[in-house]
């Protein structure tokens, strides 16, 4: 039985296309797995570094922290911050260990709200001089320090507030409208001022604008190795547009953040502990607890 060259070519082409599609699927599958690993490693979402699921509250057993966070600006104004913190219940080791069972967004919430309270506790005397006498021990109570240092260990973060305040602490003002600098605000604050809110929401909006490009930026080294010049040029041109957009967003800082309010009030809470060393009570126990976490 004779088989024509045309039929052989058609059969060959069929298997060639089939193999090409199979290789393409395998490549895309490996690419997706690689991206998932990168996203897990750097805590990325579809919006880049901006979290897409910021927790607004914590489970009932940590209810006192939510309440303390909500009243923080008023406690600073009234001078009752130390009094309210000292009223907080101390968690048992089992309750501290239970932090490992919280979702990622809930752990981030603990990091944010306890971090804000601790930084306020350590630095409030800088803006309220009458509280100097109450703040002579330079100690962070264990009811704050133990859970906060523990969750810092779980998240792999240093025990100090970071730019996580920009990307893990936002919410829409009007959920029926899209994300924009005019439609976002902080979930929790230290001072409750507009200047504090926009000091963090402007970087949040900038991070959001670059979010869709984050994955493509990670792919550039691979595109370079594959000589995919057109894809690289396309990504760089989009990046240029995003940088222009970021400049426009940042340009609004002059109107949205009052320099006087920031410098004389909020700035002091962001200095951490470098000029005001603190003893974190319960620290040794936390190290032991963190050792258990890292063995899990």
N, C-alpha and C positions, 0 to 999 in steps of 0.2 A: 504494500500500500504506500503510495507516494504522498508526501506531505509538502505542500508548496512553501517556498521561502516566506511568503507573506504571512501564512499561518504561524510559522515558527517565530517570526518577528513579533506578531501580535501576542503570542503566548509569552515570549521573553519580556515584552513590554509590560504585560499584565503583572508578572511576578516582580519585575523591577519596581513598578509603582506600588505594589503591595508591600514590598520590603521597605521602600522609602517611607510609606505612611506608617509602617510599624516602627521604624527607627525614629520617626518624628514623634510618635506617641510616647516612646520610651524616653526620648530626650526631654519632652515636655513634662513627663512624670518626674524625671530626675530633677528637672529645673524647679518644679513645684515643691518637691521635697527639700531642695536646697534653700528655697525661699522661706519655707516654713521653719527650717532650722534657724535661719537668720532672724526671722520675725520673733521666734521664741527667745533667742539669745539677747536681742536688743529691746524686747518688749514692744515691738511695733504692732500697729493696727493698720487697717486699710487707709487710715489718715496719717500714716507715717508714725511720728513719735507721739502724736496726740492720742490719748486713750479714747476709745469710742464707747466705753461702758463705765464711766465714773460712778462709783457707789455714792449714794446720798446719805446713807445711814448704815448702822452696824446691827448685828444681832442683839437681842434683848439683854444678854448678859453684859454687854458693853455699852448699855444705854447711857450710863453716867458720862461717858466720854462725849457722846453726841450732844448731851445737854450742856456740858462744859464748853464745848466748841461753839454752840449757838449763842451762848451768853458771854463769850470771851470779850468782845469789844466793850460791852457794858461793864463787865467786871474790872477791866482796865480803867475805865473812866471813874468808877465808883471807889476804886482802891480796895476791892474785896477779893481780888484774884487769889492771894495767898490763902485767905480764909476758906474759899470754896475748894481749892485744890486739896487742902488738908482734910476736908470732909470726905474726899473720894475714898471709896473702899479699896483696900489693898487686895490684889488678886492672888490667889493661891498658885503654887507652881503648876498644878494641873490646869488651872484656867489660863495661865500664860502659855503652857504647852499647847493648849487648844487653839491658839492663834494659827498654828500650822494648818488647821482645817478650814480656815477662811478662804474665800475665793481670792484670786489675784486682785480684783478691784477693791475688795474689802480690806485686804492687807495694805493696799495703797492708801485707803481711807484712814486707817489707823496711823500710818506713817505721817500723813498730812495733818490730821487734827491734833494728835499728841505732839507732833513736832511744833505746830503753831503754839500750843499751850506752853510747852517747855521753853521755847524761845521767848515767849512773853514773860513767863515766870522768872527767867534768868536776867532779862533786860528791862523790865518795866520800870525799875528804879531810875533808869536813864532819862525817862520823860516825866516821871512823877517822883520828884526829889524827896517828898515826904515819906516814900516807901523805902528809903535807904536803910533806916533803922530796922525795918522788918526783914531786910535781905542781907544779913551779915554772915550767915553760915555758908553761902555759896554752895548749897546742896540742892540737888533735884530729888524730890521725894520718890521713894521706891514705887509708889502707886502709879507714877508716871514713867520713871526711868526703866523699870524692868520690862513692861510690855513694849515700850518704844524701842529699846535696844534690841529686844527679841525680834520685832518685826523688821527692824533695819537689817538684822542678820539674815532673815528669810528673804528679803528683797535684794540683798547684796549691796546695800547702800551704807554710806558712812552716817554716823549719828549727828547729822546736821541737816538743816533744810537745804534743799537743792532746787534746781529748775523744775523738779517734779511739780512744784507749785503752779507752774505754767500749764502743764499738760495733763495732770491728773485731778484737777480741781475746778473743772468748768462745767457749766450747764447752759442750756438755751433759756433765754428769758421768755420767749414765746415759741412753744413747741410746734406751732403751725407754720412757722417761718423758718427759712434755711439758716445755716450757720453764717454769721457775719460778725464783724467787730461790734456792730450796734445791737446784736442779738445774743450776746454771751455775757456771762458774769461768773464770779467765783461761787462755789458751793459754800465755802467757809472762809472767813477772814480773821485777821488779828485785830485790826483797827476799825473795820467796817467802812472805811473811807473810799470814795470814788477813785482817789489816786492809787490806793493799794490794789483795787480791783483791776484797773487798766494797766498798772505796772506789770501784771501777770497776764492779762487777757490779750494785750498787744503781741507778746511773744507767742501766745497760744494761736492767735490768728495767723501769724507768720508761719509757724510750724504746720498749721492746717493747709495753708496754700501750697506748701512744698510736698505735702503728704503723697499725692498720686505719683510723684516722680521718684520717691525713695527707692522703690523696687528697681526701677530702670537705672538709677545711679549705681546700685549694687551690681547690675549686669554689665556695666561698661568695661571692666577688665576682660570679661569673657568675649564681649563684642570686639574688643581690640585684638584679641588672639585669633578671632575668626575673620578679621578684616572686614567687619560689617560697618564700613565707614558711613553709609547713609543713616543707619540707625543711631550711630553715635552723634552725628551732626544734628539729627532730629531731636535727640534728648538734650543736647547742649543748647539748642535754640529755645526749647521749652523751658529749660533751666534759666536762661537769660530773661525770659518773660516773667518767670516766677520771682526772680531777684528784683525786677522792676516793680512787681506787685508788692513785694515785701517792703521796698523802700517807701511806697505810698502808705502802707499800713503803719510803718514805723514813724512816718512823718506826722501822724496824728498824736504822737506822744506829748507834744507841746501843749495841745488843747485838753487832753484827757488826764494828764498827770501833773498835778500842781507841784512844782519844785520845792516850795516851802513846806507843804504837808509831807512830802516824801522825805526831805532832808531832816526836818526837825522832829518827825514822829515815826513814820514807818521804818526808815532806814535803820534805826537802832535795833529793831527786832530781827534784822537780817544779818547782824554782825556775828551771829553764832556765839562762840565762847572764847574767841582768841584773846580778847582784852578783858575777859571776865570768866576765868576758869571755874568750872563747876565739878563737884563730886557727884557722880551718878550713883545714888544709893541702891544697893542690890546688884551692883555691876558684876561681882564675882559669881553670884548665882546665875546670872544671865549667861555668862560665859559657859557655865556647865550645861545650861539648857540649850544653848546654841550648838554645843558639841553633840547633843542628842539629835538636834535637827539635821546636822550635816551627816549624821550616820544613817538617817532614814532613807 
